[in-house]
Amino acid sequence: MTQMNRQILLASRPEGAASVDNFRLVETPLAPLQEGQVRVRNHYLSLDPYMRGRMNESKSYAAPQPLGEVMIGGTVGEVVESRNPKYKAGDKVVAMFGWQEFGTSDGSGMQLVDTTHVPLSAYLGPVGMPGVTAWYGLNRIIAPKAGETVVVSAASGAVGSVVGQLARRAGCRAVGIAGGADKCRYVVETLGFDACVDYKAGNLYQDLKAATPDGVDGYFENVGGEVLDATLARMNAFGRIALCGMIAGYDGNPQPLKYPGLLLTQRLLVQGFIVSEHMDVWPQALKELGALVAQKQLAYRETVAEGLGNAPSAFLGMLKGQNFGKQLVKLV
Ligand SMILES: NC(=O)c1ccc[n+]([C@@H]2O[C@H](COP(=O)([O-])OP(=O)(O)OC[C@H]3O[C@@H](n4cnc5c(N)ncnc54)[C@H](OP(=O)(O)O)[C@@H]3O)[C@@H](O)[C@H]2O)c1
């Protein structure tokens, strides 16, 4: 009997906020493997904010996701069949197979991973793209010095949680900004940040001022909007801002900067970056992050949706902050 592959396609482009109607679940037969090919059963699918940008028609730093094709995305899984000498059944791999249950490859675009000390799903989180993003923005842009104050927004999330823990390890005061008391408690008590400000509590600037008595030297920006406005107003002269993401504006809701003059008066360095353009740092970053996770010196949390069919709603929930830690979809 022919084995079927369930896939989620981008069915239409959002007008304003994205909805589940923009996606379509299909079943397609898996073609027999050709010589040189590998088949992978995906165990986890990564849901990431950048996917929202790809759903739009307009070109950003990357081309749009084509309509009618499998949604782009990082995956981890297990080789179930191989006609490629480099892979054998049972190998665990990280790849970009997208929102589908099986991936087929000629072997390119896949990396073998070792799950002896690092759980498979962590290769989509702290020991994967989000972890390297945190590592790059912190080390290469903010370049923290011991004793400085580093603030990170979306602090309980996949990227933010790593940023603050690495900043603490560099001897900095790490201050998070997150949505809600539960997330803030986790950021301080489990992740070990020095403080966390709940931007939903209604007193953002004053609370941030109290949490950053010496001002802010490094800001790792994941959100934009009012969170960026408030933090800009706390920046010390010659502070560095790693502009990683502006999720508050992704879902059809752009957020203008209120006080651009502060960039000049505080002589700030603001550097946007895309982690996939810095492949040279990935081996070093992944080695360091992998060791920290294996030694349980880097904490992380996951929100796991069950089954491919729940990927669209989990994705839309993440854009609204309903995830708590790295958003995954468990497929097996
Ligand atoms: N530049 C790059 O190469 C690169 C690579 C990876 C990720 N990123 C960016 O990094 C950021 C974090 O990504 P992630 O994968 O780690 O996601 P995440 O933080 O695990 O999840 C997204 C979080 O964003 C917060 N959020 C959503 N809407 C918000 C709003 N209107 N205001 C404030 N916060 C909001 C929510 O946390 P709260 O409940 O705390 O609000 C939500 O949990 C995103 O902006 C993403 O685009 C950039």
The ligand as a Gaussian input file, in Angstrom:
#p B3LYP/6-31G(d) Opt

LIG

0 1
 N       17.004000      38.078000      13.149000
 C       16.986000      36.763000      13.120000
 O       17.766000      36.109000      12.452000
 C       15.977000      36.056000      13.978000
 C       16.039000      34.678000      14.196000
 C       15.108000      34.071000      15.063000
 C       14.127000      34.853000      15.665000
 N       14.088000      36.184000      15.394000
 C       13.090000      37.051000      16.050000
 O       13.240000      36.887000      17.429000
 C       11.987000      37.164000      18.062000
 C       11.662000      36.036000      19.031000
 O       11.519000      34.850000      18.284000
 P       11.309000      33.463000      19.044000
 O       11.377000      32.409000      18.018000
 O       12.193000      33.417000      20.201000
 O        9.794000      33.558000      19.518000
 P        9.270000      33.478000      21.028000
 O        9.856000      34.611000      21.776000
 O        9.454000      32.104000      21.540000
 O        7.725000      33.694000      20.824000
 C        7.231000      34.934000      20.443000
 C        6.963000      35.812000      21.683000
 O        6.856000      37.164000      21.257000
 C        6.122000      37.852000      22.212000
 N        5.148000      38.754000      21.572000
 C        4.255000      38.491000      20.659000
 N        3.527000      39.577000      20.322000
 C        3.976000      40.547000      21.071000
 C        3.613000      41.880000      21.210000
 N        2.627000      42.441000      20.478000
 N        4.277000      42.593000      22.083000
 C        5.239000      42.039000      22.803000
 N        5.646000      40.766000      22.716000
 C        4.997000      40.016000      21.852000
 C        5.354000      36.829000      23.056000
 O        5.891000      36.792000      24.342000
 P        5.193000      37.657000      25.509000
 O        4.019000      36.877000      25.981000
 O        6.288000      37.793000      26.506000
 O        4.770000      38.934000      24.883000
 C        5.638000      35.529000      22.328000
 O        5.680000      34.448000      23.229000
 C       10.975000      37.362000      16.949000
 O       10.814000      38.729000      16.730000
 C       11.650000      36.716000      15.762000
 O       11.207000      37.238000      14.548000
 C       14.968000      36.782000      14.575000

